[in-house]
Amino acid sequence: MTIDHDQLIRSVQKTLPKEDTLDHISTLFKILGDKTRAKILYALFQSELRVYDIVSVLEMSQSSISHQLRVLKQAKLVKSRKEGKEVYYSLADNHVINIFSQVIAHVNEH
């Protein structure tokens, strides 16, 4: 079977996302590429937590954790809910849970 590489190239080119979509994908990977944010996401993958809980788990300052949570929230990777004076954080939705579980599975394969 002969492959028409020019046709193949045109076909693949048609499937490429728009530039703004690629920008969002790239930004998401940059956000996920930070070790502190990865630790926070992993902690939230295990359980919904308060800021103080995350501070204790990661043994980091509250201001550092709060800053990283803002970044993650702006990227729509985490969400928060208020219960009285307490704010609880969790992974934003099933997409984030699936992405994170797939990354963990991939890393653990090797």
N, C-alpha and C positions, 0 to 999 in steps of 0.2 A: 504494500500500500504506500502510495506516494503522498507526502504531506505538503500541502500548499502553505508554505511558511508566511507568505505575504497575507494570505487570507486569515491565517491563524493570528498574526500580529494585529490585523485590523479588528478581528473579533475580540481579542483581549483588550485592545485599546478602548473599545466601546463599553466595556464593563468597568473601566476605572472610574472611581468616584470623582465628583467635582472637587475643585481645589479647596473650597471651604470645608468640605467633609474630611478631606485628607488633613487639613490643619487641625480639626477637632480630634482626629485619630492620633495624630502626632502629639498633640498636647496631652491627651489622655495617657499615652505611654510615658511621657515625661513625668507626669504626676505620679504614675505608678512606679516610676524608676527611682524614687527617693526611698531610702531604707527606713527612715522614721515613719513615713506614710505607709509603707508596706507593713511595718510592725503594727501600726494602728489598725489597718485593714484586717490583718490577721487576727488581732485581738477581737475586733468586731465580728469577724467571721465565726468566732467561737461563741460570742454572746453580746447582747445589748449592754452597753456600759455607760456610766457617768464619766465626765471628764476626770474627776478625782480617782475613779477606778483605773482609767487609762494611765494617768500619772503614776499610780502605784505599780501597775503591771510593768510599765516601761521604765520606771525609775527615772523620770525626766521632769522638768519644770512644767508647771501648769501653763505658763505663758507659751512655751514651746508647743505643747500639745494643743492648746487652743488655736494657735496660729495654723498648725497643720490640719486641724479639724475644719477650719474656715476654708482652706484650700480644697480639701476633699469635698466639703459641702458645696462650694461654688462649682466644682466639677461634677456635681450630682452623683458622687460615689457613696456619700453617707447622708443620712437624714437624722433629724433630731425631733424629740418630742419632750414636752415639758410636763412634769408631774409635781405640782406644788412649786417649790423653789428649785427642784432638781431638774437637770436637763440630761436626757438619755440619748445616746447615739447608737445607730445601727447602720448596717449596709443599706444602701438606698432601695434596692429592689432585687428581684430574682436575676436580672441580667448581671448585676455586680457580683452576686453570690456565685453565679455560674462561671463568670470570668475568673473569679478568684479561686474557685475550686478546680477549674481546669489548669490554671497556672500551678497550683500546688501539686496536682497530679502529674503535670509535665516535669516539674522540677524533681519530684520524687522518683520518676522513672529511671533517672541516671545514677 
